[in-house]
């Protein structure tokens, strides 16, 4: 038995069962929240307060997921709490600067949460259901993070993206449009109905496409490296 395996066994045996059970379900809860966001955001998109409420639920789940370690928890609270305040303020105060602050803080929090969970997935000594849930969370969070980045780019430089249906909807792209574009770019599916127009938008779209390919390759290599075949029974 290696020193790492001994250390993991000591931590496991000295940690209360309730705490172990709680830590195992952190990324499961975040994964469920992200799936709710991806699947049900079209039904609340026309009601800004419900959509932002759903985004705040993701924030709270992210803070809970980051609470496994002290430093990520402190960083998550330092960014997450102001983000919650900015999101709440953007519901009450309809102002471009308030909306911009809410978008920027939300983007920073998503990026931080993605990095924290990705480090957890790469550092765990064995594959568990929580590790797999964390890996899925990283993938979904990446799509949501890039969607938030694209929204910010469109706010700073209007007309950075063009959709084939934008003329029918008055030319304004919605959150659903950016989320759809982000995930089609992340998976390199690329339907082509929404395209980046400006240089900055194209640059970030290329980075996301490359990231999507590399993430799958790195994750598969990591899971294969952690695989330990069960030895055959003797006799």
C-alpha positions in Angstrom: 0.0 0.0 0.0 1.4 3.4 -1.0 1.7 6.3 1.4 -1.0 8.2 -0.5 -3.4 5.2 -0.1 -2.6 5.0 3.6 -3.2 8.7 4.1 -6.6 8.4 2.3 -7.5 5.5 4.5 -6.6 7.4 7.7 -8.7 10.4 6.6 -11.6 8.1 5.7 -11.5 6.3 9.1 -11.0 9.5 11.2 -13.7 11.5 9.5 -17.3 11.3 10.8 -19.7 9.3 8.6 -22.1 12.3 8.3 -19.3 14.5 7.1 -18.2 12.0 4.6 -21.7 11.6 3.3 -22.1 15.3 3.1 -18.8 15.8 1.1 -19.8 13.0 -1.3 -23.0 14.8 -2.3 -21.6 18.3 -2.9 -21.0 17.9 -6.6 -24.2 15.8 -7.0 -26.2 18.8 -5.8 -24.3 21.2 -8.0 -24.8 18.9 -11.0 -28.5 18.7 -10.5 -28.7 22.5 -10.2 -26.7 23.0 -13.4 -29.0 20.5 -15.2 -32.0 22.5 -14.0 -30.5 25.6 -15.4 -29.7 24.1 -18.8 -33.1 22.3 -19.1 -35.5 24.8 -17.6 -34.1 28.2 -18.4 -36.3 28.6 -21.5 -39.4 28.4 -19.3 -38.3 31.4 -17.1 -36.3 33.4 -19.6 -39.1 35.9 -20.2 -39.4 36.4 -16.4 -36.1 38.0 -15.5 -36.6 37.6 -11.7 -37.0 33.8 -12.1 -34.0 33.4 -14.4 -31.8 35.4 -12.0 -33.2 33.4 -9.1 -32.1 30.2 -11.0 -28.7 31.7 -11.5 -28.4 32.6 -7.8 -29.3 29.0 -7.0 -26.3 27.9 -9.1 -24.2 30.4 -7.1 -25.3 29.0 -3.8 -24.6 25.4 -5.0 -21.2 26.5 -6.2 -20.3 28.0 -2.8 -21.5 24.8 -1.1 -19.4 22.7 -3.5 -16.3 24.9 -2.8 -16.7 24.4 1.0 -14.6 21.2 1.0 -11.4 23.3 1.5 -10.9 26.5 3.4 -9.1 28.6 0.9 -11.5 27.9 -2.0 -14.4 28.5 0.4 -13.0 31.9 1.4 -12.5 32.9 -2.3 -15.9 31.7 -3.2 -17.5 33.8 -0.4 -15.5 36.8 -1.3 -16.7 36.6 -4.9 -20.0 34.8 -4.4 -21.6 37.0 -1.8 -21.0 40.3 -3.7 -22.3 38.4 -6.8 -25.5 37.5 -5.0 -25.9 41.1 -3.9 -25.3 42.3 -7.5 -27.8 39.8 -8.9 -30.4 40.9 -6.4 -29.7 44.6 -7.1 -30.0 44.0 -10.9 -33.6 42.8 -10.3 -34.6 45.9 -8.4 -32.4 48.5 -10.1 -32.7 48.4 -13.9 -29.4 50.1 -14.8 -26.7 49.2 -17.3 -23.9 49.5 -14.8 -25.6 47.4 -12.2 -26.3 44.7 -14.8 -22.7 44.9 -16.0 -21.4 44.5 -12.4 -23.7 41.5 -11.9 -22.5 39.9 -15.2 -18.8 40.4 -14.3 -19.0 39.1 -10.8 -21.1 36.1 -11.9 -18.5 35.3 -14.6 -15.6 35.5 -12.1 -17.4 33.2 -9.7 -18.2 30.7 -12.4 -14.5 30.6 -13.5 -13.3 30.2 -9.9 -15.8 27.4 -9.2 -14.8 25.6 -12.4 -11.1 25.8 -11.5 -11.7 24.6 -7.9 -13.7 21.5 -9.0 -11.3 20.7 -11.9 -8.4 20.7 -9.5 -10.4 18.3 -7.2 -11.1 16.0 -10.1 -7.4 15.8 -11.1 -6.1 15.4 -7.5 -8.4 12.6 -6.3 -6.5 9.3 -5.9 -9.5 7.2 -7.1 -12.6 7.4 -9.3 -15.8 7.8 -7.2 -19.3 8.9 -8.1 -18.5 12.3 -6.7 -15.4 12.6 -8.9 -17.5 11.8 -12.0 -20.2 14.3 -10.9 -17.4 16.9 -10.4 -16.1 16.2 -13.9 -19.6 16.6 -15.3 -20.0 19.9 -13.3 -16.8 21.2 -14.8 -18.1 20.5 -18.3 -21.5 22.2 -17.7 -19.9 25.1 -15.8 -17.6 25.7 -18.7 -20.5 26.1 -21.1 -22.3 28.4 -18.7 -19.1 30.4 -18.0 -18.5 31.0 -21.7 -22.1 31.9 -22.3 -21.7 34.6 -19.6 -18.5 35.8 -21.3 -20.3 36.1 -24.6 -23.1 38.1 -23.0 -20.5 40.4 -21.5 -18.8 40.8 -24.9 -22.2 41.6 -26.5 -22.9 44.2 -23.8 -19.5 45.9 -24.3 -19.5 45.6 -28.1 -23.1 45.2 -29.5 -23.3 43.3 -32.7 -20.5 40.9 -31.8 -22.8 37.9 -32.6 -25.3 37.4 -35.3 -28.1 34.9 -35.4 -30.2 33.9 -38.4 -33.4 34.3 -36.4 -32.4 37.7 -34.9 -34.3 39.7 -37.5 -37.5 37.9 -36.5 -36.9 38.6 -32.8 -36.0 42.3 -33.2 -32.3 41.7 -33.4 -31.7 41.1 -29.6 -30.1 37.8 -28.6 -31.3 36.2 -25.4 -29.6 34.3 -22.6 -30.9 31.1 -24.3 -29.2 32.0 -27.5 -25.8 32.6 -25.8 -26.1 29.4 -23.8 -27.0 27.4 -26.9 -24.1 28.9 -28.9 -21.7 28.2 -26.0 -22.5 24.5 -25.7 -22.6 24.0 -29.5 -19.1 25.6 -29.6 -17.9 23.6 -26.5 -18.9 20.3 -28.1 -17.6 21.5 -31.6 -21.1 20.8 -33.0 -21.5 24.2 -34.5 -24.9 24.4 -36.2 -23.9 27.8 -37.7 -27.2 29.5 -36.9 -25.4 31.8 -34.4 -22.0 33.1 -35.4 -19.4 35.4 -33.9 -18.8 38.5 -36.0 -16.1 40.5 -34.3 -12.5 39.5 -33.8 -12.8 39.3 -30.0 -15.9 37.1 -30.2 -14.3 34.8 -32.7 -11.1 34.5 -30.6 -13.0 33.4 -27.5 -15.1 31.0 -29.5 -12.0 29.4 -30.8 -10.5 29.1 -27.3 -13.7 27.4 -26.1 -13.7 24.9 -29.0 -10.1 23.9 -28.3 -10.8 23.7 -24.5 -13.8 21.4 -25.2 -11.6 19.0 -27.1 -8.7 19.1 -24.7 -10.9 18.7 -21.6 -12.4 15.4 -22.9 -8.9 14.1 -23.8 -7.4 15.1 -20.4 -10.4 13.7 -18.5 -10.3 10.3 -20.3 -6.5 10.1 -19.8 -7.0 10.8 -16.1 -9.7 8.2 -15.6 -7.7 5.6 -17.5 -4.7 6.4 -15.3 -6.7 5.9 -12.2 -8.1 2.6 -13.4 -6.9 -0.4 -11.3 -7.9 -3.8 -12.7 -9.3 -6.3 -10.1 -6.8 -9.2 -9.7 -8.2 -12.6 -10.5 -9.2 -14.9 -7.6 -6.6 -17.5 -6.9 -7.5 -21.2 -6.9 
